[in-house]
Every structure is written in structure tokens, then in C-alpha cells.
Amino acid sequence: MSIFLWFIALGVSLAVLVKASDYFTDYSERLGLKLGLSAFIIGATIMSVGTSMPEFVTALVATLNPDPELKVFAIDDILGSNIANALLLIGIASIVAKGGKGLNLKRALIDVDLPFLITTSGLFVVFAMDGNIGMGEGILFLVSFVFFLLYTATQQKKLEYAQVDASGIAGKKKDKWPKLKLLGLIGISGFFIYLGGRYTVESIINIASLLGWSTSILTILLVALGTSLPEIMVSAVSARKGNHAGAIGTAFGSNIFNILFALGIPSLFATLQVSPRAMSIGLPFLIFSVLAAAFVTMDNRVRLWEGGALIIIYFGFVGKVLGII
């Protein structure tokens, strides 16, 4: 296949991955309501895991691939995705927000999710500094993931923002689809998530080979941006509807889930390697992007100019990875 066709394959694979993840989340929400889960629990867990599913699947598929070069894929993907969430997602959400004056946030978001985001990101950076993340660190990530879920559940009354698109969830309460049908649809969408993830990884391998590039460049930019699309779309829609805290909650929650869950599971199967590009550019930019997100949200607002500045910083990251600046 020519490089042009591989780029088409990459685009199609990412589209299948993102759309299948969307269906997976939707059917899981419906099943959760039928099983008696509250709208809060669905918003705080199923939707967050669902939007992080592309990162998780591509990271897991790449980790299980015998190609040694792909051992850096998972960390490159999560780094690029989390940087995009902290900079591009929040920037776009603030610009498209209803009212045209940026985002107005709830204090509970800053009191609960922001400390978790900073702590989780800091833990990731510390673990990655020696050049790899192994099983022991992955287990600690997963233990922290369970603790985060339990703590979030105890804060249900405070964290009303987690009911992202609560009206949409409530509208599914009259869903008459049987549980078995929903389980089947979840299984089918899960299969397409796997296919999308598998061929995304395969496309990256072939494109990098044909261009003579490292897979790291394509992963930390193209794949990471592609797998961040669900979060960006959810946040933009939330902001447009006036659910400003929900938009930022999606960004913070997704970054936490990406590190604790999407990296925690793959690291149980193989030691994840940190690429030179991730070490020299990705990790410093992750630290900077988290601090920037914390700075602009600390006063419970994200102004238009602050959102624009975050987007400019993201393009600076892209230029640095490509060696343009």
C-alpha cells in the first residue's frame, strides 16, 4: 500500500475507534440505568471511561504487539492526549461556551478534581523519569483508580457537574430495550473499538516505516489528537449548552482516567518504555500544561484570552515535536 492509502486507513481506523467508543458509552449508559445506577455514577464512571476508551484500547493493542518499537506507544499516546485535553480541549471549550465570555466553574470542581489531576500527573512524571513504567507502578495506578472512583462517589452531592448531559441520561430512563440486547450491542461496539485500535496501530507502523520516521512522532500528535476527539466533542457540546463545569470536568476526569486506567492495565502485561521524545518534550509539556490548566481554572473562571493562550501553547507543543521550533 502507498503512504496515501495508509493515511486514509489511519483516518478510517480512528473514526471507527471514536464512533464505536461513542456507541459503547451510549449503550453502557442505557444498561446502567436499567440496572438502577444513578445518573451521577453513570456520569462519573461510564462516561469518563467511555471517552478514555480510544486511548486505552490503542495503548493495550500496541503493548501486546511483539514489535519492540511499540513499547513506547502507550506512554506517547497518553502524553499527547493529556496535553491536548489540558490545552486544546479547555481552550476550545472556553471559546465556544454559551454566553461568549469564557467558562464559569463550580468550586467543587477545583476542590476535588484539580488536586487529583495534579497528583496523578505528578505521579506519572515521577514514575516515567527512570525511562519505563512496570507492573508495580501499574498496580499502584489501578489502586489509585479505585480510590478515585470511591472518593468521587462520596462527593456525589458536591460534584453535580459530573452529571454531564444529565438531561440526555434522564431521557433514556424510558428506554424499552431489553438488557440482553444492550449487552449484545455493547459487545459489538467493543469489537469495533478493538478493530479501530488494531488498525490505528498498524497504520502508524506502516506510515512511520514509509516516511522513515519514528512512530513516536505520529503517536504523540496524530493518534493522541484522534483519540482525544471524544473528550473534545463532549466538552464543546457541554460548554455550548451552558454546562461549563461539565466541560472542564470532562478534561480533568479524562486525564485522570487516561493515566490510572489506560496506562495501568497495559503495564500489567509489559513494561512500558518512555521514548526520547516523550522524555525531552512530552513530560515537560505535560507538567506545563497541567500547571497552565490549574492556573486558568483556579479562580473558577476561564476567560476567552486564557483559552486562546492555551490553544497557542498547544500549537507550540506541536511545533516542538515536529522540530519546527
The 8 nearest C-alpha neighbors of each residue, nearest first, counted from 0:
[[1, 4, 2, 5, 3, 205, 209, 206],
 [2, 0, 3, 4, 5, 209, 6, 206],
 [1, 3, 5, 4, 206, 6, 209, 0],
 [4, 2, 6, 1, 5, 7, 0, 8],
 [3, 5, 7, 1, 6, 2, 8, 0],
 [6, 4, 8, 2, 7, 3, 202, 9],
 [5, 7, 9, 3, 8, 4, 2, 10],
 [6, 8, 4, 10, 5, 9, 11, 3],
 [9, 7, 5, 11, 6, 10, 12, 4],
 [10, 8, 6, 12, 202, 7, 199, 11],
 [9, 11, 7, 13, 8, 12, 14, 6],
 [10, 12, 14, 8, 13, 9, 15, 7],
 [13, 11, 195, 9, 15, 199, 14, 10],
 [12, 14, 16, 10, 15, 11, 17, 195],
 [13, 15, 11, 17, 16, 12, 18, 10],
 [16, 14, 12, 18, 195, 13, 17, 19],
 [15, 17, 195, 192, 13, 19, 14, 18],
 [16, 18, 20, 14, 19, 15, 13, 21],
 [19, 17, 21, 15, 20, 16, 14, 22],
 [18, 20, 22, 188, 21, 16, 192, 17],
 [21, 19, 23, 17, 18, 22, 49, 16],
 [20, 22, 18, 24, 19, 23, 25, 17],
 [23, 21, 25, 19, 24, 20, 26, 188],
 [22, 24, 20, 185, 188, 21, 26, 25],
 [23, 25, 49, 27, 21, 22, 26, 46],
 [26, 24, 22, 28, 27, 23, 21, 29],
 [27, 25, 29, 28, 23, 24, 181, 185],
 [28, 26, 30, 24, 29, 25, 31, 23],
 [29, 27, 31, 25, 26, 30, 24, 32],
 [30, 28, 26, 32, 27, 31, 33, 25],
 [29, 31, 33, 27, 32, 28, 26, 34],
 [32, 30, 28, 34, 36, 29, 33, 27],
 [31, 33, 35, 29, 36, 34, 30, 28],
 [34, 32, 30, 35, 31, 29, 178, 36],
 [33, 35, 31, 32, 36, 30, 178, 29],
 [34, 36, 32, 33, 31, 37, 30, 38],
 [37, 35, 32, 31, 34, 40, 38, 41],
 [38, 36, 39, 40, 41, 35, 32, 31],
 [37, 39, 41, 40, 42, 162, 36, 168],
 [38, 40, 42, 162, 37, 41, 43, 161],
 [41, 39, 43, 37, 42, 38, 44, 36],
 [40, 42, 45, 38, 39, 44, 43, 28],
 [43, 41, 162, 39, 46, 161, 40, 44],
 [42, 44, 40, 161, 41, 39, 47, 46],
 [43, 45, 47, 41, 46, 42, 40, 48],
 [46, 44, 41, 48, 47, 49, 42, 43],
 [47, 45, 49, 42, 48, 44, 24, 50],
 [46, 48, 44, 49, 50, 45, 253, 43],
 [49, 47, 51, 45, 46, 50, 44, 52],
 [48, 50, 46, 24, 52, 51, 47, 45],
 [49, 51, 47, 229, 52, 48, 230, 46],
 [52, 50, 48, 49, 54, 53, 253, 257],
 [51, 53, 55, 49, 54, 50, 56, 48],
 [54, 52, 226, 56, 55, 51, 57, 16],
 [55, 53, 57, 52, 51, 56, 226, 58],
 [54, 56, 261, 52, 58, 53, 57, 59],
 [55, 57, 59, 53, 58, 54, 196, 60],
 [56, 58, 196, 60, 54, 59, 55, 61],
 [59, 57, 73, 55, 61, 56, 60, 54],
 [58, 60, 62, 265, 56, 61, 57, 55],
 [61, 59, 57, 63, 62, 58, 56, 197],
 [60, 62, 64, 58, 59, 63, 69, 57],
 [63, 61, 59, 64, 60, 70, 58, 265],
 [62, 64, 60, 61, 59, 65, 268, 269],
 [63, 65, 61, 62, 66, 60, 69, 67],
 [66, 64, 67, 63, 62, 69, 61, 70],
 [65, 67, 68, 64, 69, 70, 61, 63],
 [68, 66, 69, 70, 65, 64, 71, 62],
 [67, 69, 66, 70, 71, 214, 72, 213],
 [70, 68, 72, 71, 67, 66, 61, 62],
 [69, 71, 271, 272, 68, 67, 72, 62],
 [70, 72, 272, 69, 273, 274, 73, 74],
 [73, 71, 69, 75, 70, 74, 76, 61],
 [74, 72, 58, 76, 75, 71, 77, 62],
 [73, 75, 77, 76, 72, 71, 78, 273],
 [76, 74, 219, 72, 78, 73, 77, 218],
 [77, 75, 223, 73, 219, 79, 74, 78],
 [78, 76, 80, 74, 79, 75, 81, 73],
 [79, 77, 75, 81, 80, 76, 74, 281],
 [80, 78, 219, 223, 82, 76, 77, 81],
 [79, 81, 223, 77, 83, 82, 78, 227],
 [82, 80, 84, 78, 83, 254, 79, 77],
 [81, 83, 85, 79, 84, 80, 285, 86],
 [84, 82, 87, 80, 86, 81, 85, 79],
 [85, 83, 88, 81, 82, 250, 86, 87],
 [84, 86, 82, 83, 288, 292, 89, 81],
 [85, 87, 309, 83, 84, 89, 88, 310],
 [86, 88, 83, 90, 310, 89, 84, 91],
 [89, 87, 84, 231, 91, 90, 86, 92],
 [90, 88, 92, 91, 86, 87, 85, 93],
 [306, 89, 91, 87, 93, 88, 310, 309],
 [90, 92, 94, 88, 93, 89, 87, 95],
 [93, 91, 235, 89, 95, 94, 90, 238],
 [94, 92, 101, 96, 102, 90, 91, 306],
 [93, 95, 91, 92, 96, 303, 101, 90],
 [94, 96, 92, 93, 239, 91, 97, 238],
 [97, 95, 238, 239, 93, 94, 92, 99],
 [96, 98, 239, 241, 99, 238, 240, 95],
 [97, 99, 100, 96, 101, 241, 239, 95],
 [98, 100, 97, 96, 101, 94, 95, 303],
 [101, 99, 98, 303, 302, 102, 96, 97],
 [100, 102, 93, 302, 303, 301, 99, 96],
 [101, 103, 301, 93, 300, 243, 104, 96],
 [104, 102, 300, 243, 299, 301, 101, 244],
 [105, 103, 299, 244, 300, 243, 102, 106],
 [106, 104, 107, 108, 244, 299, 103, 109],
 [105, 107, 109, 108, 110, 299, 104, 298],
 [108, 106, 110, 109, 105, 111, 157, 158],
 [107, 109, 106, 112, 111, 110, 105, 113],
 [108, 110, 113, 106, 107, 111, 112, 297],
 [109, 111, 107, 108, 106, 112, 113, 114],
 [112, 110, 108, 109, 113, 107, 114, 115],
 [111, 113, 115, 108, 114, 109, 116, 110],
 [112, 114, 116, 109, 115, 111, 117, 110],
 [115, 113, 117, 116, 112, 118, 111, 110],
 [116, 114, 118, 112, 113, 117, 119, 111],
 [115, 117, 113, 119, 114, 118, 255, 120],
 [116, 118, 114, 120, 115, 119, 121, 113],
 [119, 117, 115, 121, 120, 116, 114, 122],
 [118, 120, 122, 116, 121, 117, 115, 123],
 [121, 119, 123, 117, 122, 118, 116, 124],
 [122, 120, 118, 124, 123, 119, 117, 125],
 [121, 123, 119, 125, 120, 124, 118, 126],
 [122, 124, 120, 126, 121, 125, 127, 119],
 [123, 125, 127, 121, 122, 126, 128, 120],
 [126, 124, 122, 128, 127, 123, 121, 129],
 [125, 127, 123, 124, 128, 122, 132, 129],
 [128, 126, 124, 130, 131, 125, 129, 132],
 [127, 129, 125, 130, 126, 124, 131, 278],
 [130, 128, 127, 131, 126, 125, 132, 273],
 [131, 129, 273, 127, 128, 272, 132, 274],
 [132, 130, 272, 271, 127, 273, 129, 133],
 [131, 133, 271, 270, 127, 136, 126, 272],
 [134, 132, 270, 136, 266, 135, 137, 271],
 [133, 135, 267, 137, 266, 136, 138, 270],
 [136, 134, 138, 137, 133, 139, 267, 132],
 [135, 137, 139, 138, 134, 133, 132, 140],
 [136, 138, 263, 134, 140, 266, 139, 135],
 [139, 137, 141, 135, 140, 136, 134, 142],
 [138, 140, 136, 142, 137, 141, 143, 135],
 [139, 141, 259, 137, 143, 138, 263, 142],
 [142, 140, 144, 138, 143, 139, 263, 259],
 [143, 141, 139, 145, 144, 140, 138, 146],
 [142, 144, 146, 140, 141, 145, 147, 139],
 [143, 145, 141, 147, 142, 259, 146, 140],
 [146, 144, 148, 142, 147, 143, 149, 141],
 [145, 147, 143, 149, 144, 148, 150, 142],
 [148, 146, 144, 150, 145, 149, 151, 143],
 [149, 147, 151, 145, 146, 150, 152, 144],
 [150, 148, 152, 146, 151, 147, 145, 153],
 [151, 149, 147, 153, 152, 148, 146, 154],
 [150, 152, 148, 154, 153, 149, 147, 155],
 [151, 153, 149, 155, 150, 154, 148, 40],
 [154, 152, 150, 151, 155, 149, 156, 148],
 [153, 155, 151, 152, 157, 156, 158, 150],
 [156, 154, 158, 152, 157, 153, 151, 159],
 [157, 155, 154, 158, 159, 153, 152, 39],
 [158, 156, 154, 155, 159, 107, 160, 108],
 [157, 159, 155, 160, 156, 161, 154, 107],
 [158, 160, 161, 157, 162, 156, 155, 39],
 [159, 161, 245, 158, 162, 244, 163, 248],
 [162, 160, 159, 163, 43, 42, 158, 245],
 [163, 161, 42, 165, 39, 160, 159, 164],
 [162, 164, 161, 165, 245, 42, 160, 237],
 [163, 165, 167, 166, 162, 168, 237, 242],
 [166, 164, 162, 168, 167, 163, 169, 38],
 [167, 165, 169, 164, 168, 170, 163, 162],
 [168, 166, 170, 165, 164, 169, 171, 163],
 [169, 167, 165, 170, 171, 166, 38, 164],
 [168, 170, 166, 171, 167, 172, 165, 38],
 [169, 171, 167, 168, 172, 166, 173, 174],
 [170, 172, 174, 169, 173, 168, 29, 167],
 [171, 173, 174, 169, 170, 32, 168, 33],
 [174, 172, 171, 175, 170, 169, 176, 33],
 [173, 175, 171, 172, 176, 29, 170, 33],
 [176, 174, 173, 177, 172, 171, 178, 33],
 [175, 177, 174, 178, 180, 181, 179, 29],
 [178, 176, 180, 179, 175, 181, 174, 33],
 [177, 179, 181, 180, 182, 30, 176, 33],
 [180, 178, 182, 181, 177, 183, 176, 184],
 [179, 181, 183, 177, 182, 178, 184, 176],
 [180, 182, 184, 178, 183, 179, 26, 185],
 [183, 181, 179, 185, 180, 184, 178, 186],
 [182, 184, 186, 180, 181, 185, 187, 179],
 [185, 183, 187, 181, 186, 182, 188, 180],
 [186, 184, 182, 188, 23, 183, 187, 189],
 [185, 187, 189, 183, 184, 188, 182, 190],
 [188, 186, 184, 190, 189, 185, 183, 191],
 [189, 187, 191, 19, 185, 190, 23, 186],
 [188, 190, 192, 186, 187, 191, 185, 193],
 [191, 189, 187, 193, 188, 192, 186, 194],
 [192, 190, 194, 188, 193, 189, 19, 195],
 [193, 191, 16, 189, 195, 190, 19, 194],
 [192, 194, 196, 190, 191, 195, 197, 189],
 [195, 193, 191, 197, 196, 192, 198, 190],
 [194, 196, 16, 12, 192, 15, 193, 198],
 [197, 195, 57, 193, 199, 194, 198, 56],
 [198, 196, 194, 200, 199, 195, 193, 60],
 [197, 199, 201, 200, 195, 196, 12, 202],
 [198, 200, 196, 202, 12, 9, 197, 201],
 [199, 201, 203, 198, 197, 202, 196, 204],
 [200, 202, 198, 204, 203, 199, 197, 205],
 [203, 201, 199, 205, 9, 204, 200, 5],
 [202, 204, 200, 206, 201, 205, 207, 199],
 [205, 203, 201, 207, 202, 206, 208, 200],
 [206, 204, 208, 202, 207, 203, 209, 201],
 [207, 205, 209, 203, 208, 204, 202, 2],
 [206, 208, 212, 210, 214, 204, 205, 209],
 [207, 209, 205, 211, 206, 210, 204, 212],
 [208, 210, 206, 211, 207, 205, 2, 212],
 [211, 209, 207, 212, 208, 206, 2, 205],
 [210, 212, 208, 209, 207, 213, 206, 214],
 [213, 211, 207, 210, 214, 208, 216, 209],
 [212, 214, 215, 207, 216, 211, 217, 208],
 [215, 213, 207, 217, 216, 218, 212, 204],
 [214, 216, 218, 213, 217, 219, 75, 72],
 [217, 215, 218, 214, 219, 213, 220, 320],
 [216, 218, 221, 220, 214, 215, 219, 222],
 [219, 217, 222, 215, 220, 216, 76, 221],
 [218, 220, 79, 75, 76, 223, 216, 217],
 [219, 221, 217, 223, 218, 222, 224, 79],
 [222, 220, 217, 224, 223, 218, 225, 219],
 [223, 221, 218, 225, 224, 220, 226, 219],
 [222, 224, 80, 76, 79, 226, 219, 220],
 [225, 223, 227, 221, 222, 226, 220, 80],
 [226, 224, 222, 227, 228, 223, 221, 13],
 [225, 227, 53, 223, 228, 224, 54, 222],
 [228, 226, 224, 225, 230, 80, 229, 223],
 [227, 229, 231, 225, 230, 226, 232, 224],
 [230, 228, 232, 50, 231, 227, 233, 17],
 [229, 231, 233, 228, 232, 227, 50, 234],
 [232, 230, 228, 88, 234, 229, 233, 235],
 [231, 233, 235, 229, 230, 234, 228, 236],
 [234, 232, 230, 236, 235, 231, 229, 237],
 [233, 235, 246, 237, 231, 236, 232, 230],
 [234, 236, 92, 238, 232, 237, 233, 231],
 [237, 235, 239, 233, 238, 234, 232, 240],
 [238, 236, 242, 234, 240, 246, 235, 239],
 [239, 237, 96, 243, 241, 235, 242, 240],
 [238, 240, 97, 96, 236, 241, 237, 95],
 [241, 239, 237, 238, 242, 236, 97, 96],
 [240, 242, 238, 97, 239, 243, 237, 96],
 [243, 241, 237, 238, 245, 240, 244, 246],
 [244, 242, 238, 246, 245, 241, 102, 103],
 [243, 245, 104, 247, 246, 160, 242, 248],
 [244, 246, 248, 160, 242, 243, 163, 247],
 [247, 245, 234, 243, 237, 249, 244, 248],
 [248, 246, 250, 244, 249, 245, 251, 89],
 [247, 249, 245, 251, 250, 246, 252, 244],
 [248, 250, 252, 247, 246, 251, 253, 245],
 [251, 249, 247, 253, 248, 84, 252, 254],
 [250, 252, 248, 254, 253, 249, 116, 247],
 [253, 251, 255, 249, 254, 250, 248, 256],
 [252, 254, 256, 250, 255, 251, 249, 47],
 [255, 253, 257, 251, 81, 256, 252, 250],
 [254, 256, 252, 253, 257, 258, 116, 259],
 [255, 257, 253, 260, 259, 254, 258, 252],
 [258, 256, 261, 254, 255, 260, 259, 253],
 [257, 259, 262, 256, 255, 260, 261, 254],
 [258, 260, 140, 256, 263, 144, 141, 257],
 [261, 259, 263, 256, 262, 257, 258, 264],
 [262, 260, 55, 257, 263, 258, 264, 259],
 [263, 261, 258, 260, 265, 264, 259, 266],
 [262, 264, 137, 260, 259, 140, 266, 141],
 [263, 265, 266, 267, 262, 260, 261, 137],
 [266, 264, 59, 267, 268, 262, 263, 62],
 [265, 267, 269, 137, 134, 268, 263, 264],
 [268, 266, 134, 265, 264, 269, 137, 263],
 [269, 267, 266, 265, 270, 63, 134, 62],
 [270, 268, 266, 267, 271, 62, 265, 133],
 [269, 271, 133, 266, 132, 272, 131, 134],
 [272, 270, 132, 70, 131, 266, 71, 269],
 [271, 273, 131, 71, 70, 130, 274, 270],
 [274, 272, 130, 71, 131, 277, 74, 278],
 [273, 275, 277, 276, 71, 278, 272, 215],
 [276, 274, 278, 277, 279, 273, 280, 130],
 [277, 275, 279, 274, 278, 280, 281, 215],
 [278, 276, 281, 274, 280, 275, 279, 282],
 [277, 279, 275, 276, 282, 280, 281, 274],
 [278, 280, 276, 277, 275, 281, 282, 283],
 [281, 279, 277, 276, 283, 282, 278, 284],
 [282, 280, 277, 284, 283, 278, 285, 78],
 [281, 283, 285, 284, 278, 280, 277, 286],
 [284, 282, 286, 285, 281, 280, 287, 279],
 [283, 285, 287, 281, 286, 282, 288, 280],
 [286, 284, 282, 288, 283, 287, 82, 281],
 [287, 285, 283, 289, 284, 288, 290, 282],
 [286, 288, 284, 290, 285, 289, 291, 283],
 [289, 287, 291, 285, 290, 286, 284, 85],
 [290, 288, 292, 291, 286, 287, 293, 285],
 [289, 291, 293, 287, 288, 292, 294, 286],
 [290, 292, 288, 294, 289, 293, 287, 295],
 [293, 291, 289, 295, 290, 294, 85, 288],
 [294, 292, 290, 296, 291, 295, 297, 289],
 [293, 295, 291, 297, 292, 296, 290, 298],
 [294, 296, 292, 301, 293, 297, 291, 305],
 [297, 295, 299, 293, 300, 298, 294, 301],
 [296, 298, 294, 299, 293, 295, 109, 300],
 [297, 299, 300, 296, 295, 294, 301, 104],
 [300, 298, 104, 296, 297, 103, 105, 106],
 [299, 301, 103, 102, 296, 298, 104, 302],
 [302, 300, 102, 101, 295, 296, 305, 93],
 [303, 301, 101, 305, 304, 300, 306, 102],
 [302, 304, 101, 306, 305, 94, 93, 307],
 [303, 305, 307, 306, 302, 308, 301, 101],
 [304, 306, 308, 302, 307, 303, 301, 309],
 [90, 307, 305, 303, 309, 308, 304, 93],
 [306, 308, 304, 310, 305, 309, 90, 303],
 [307, 309, 305, 311, 306, 310, 304, 312],
 [310, 308, 86, 312, 306, 307, 311, 90],
 [311, 309, 313, 87, 307, 312, 308, 90],
 [312, 310, 308, 314, 313, 309, 315, 307],
 [311, 313, 315, 309, 310, 314, 308, 316],
 [314, 312, 316, 310, 315, 311, 86, 87],
 [315, 313, 317, 311, 316, 312, 318, 310],
 [314, 316, 312, 318, 313, 317, 319, 311],
 [315, 317, 313, 319, 314, 318, 320, 312],
 [318, 316, 314, 320, 315, 319, 321, 313],
 [317, 319, 323, 315, 321, 316, 324, 320],
 [318, 320, 322, 316, 324, 317, 321, 323],
 [321, 319, 317, 322, 318, 316, 216, 280],
 [322, 320, 318, 319, 323, 317, 216, 324],
 [321, 323, 319, 320, 324, 318, 317, 316],
 [324, 322, 318, 321, 319, 320, 317, 315],
 [323, 319, 318, 322, 315, 321, 320, 316]]
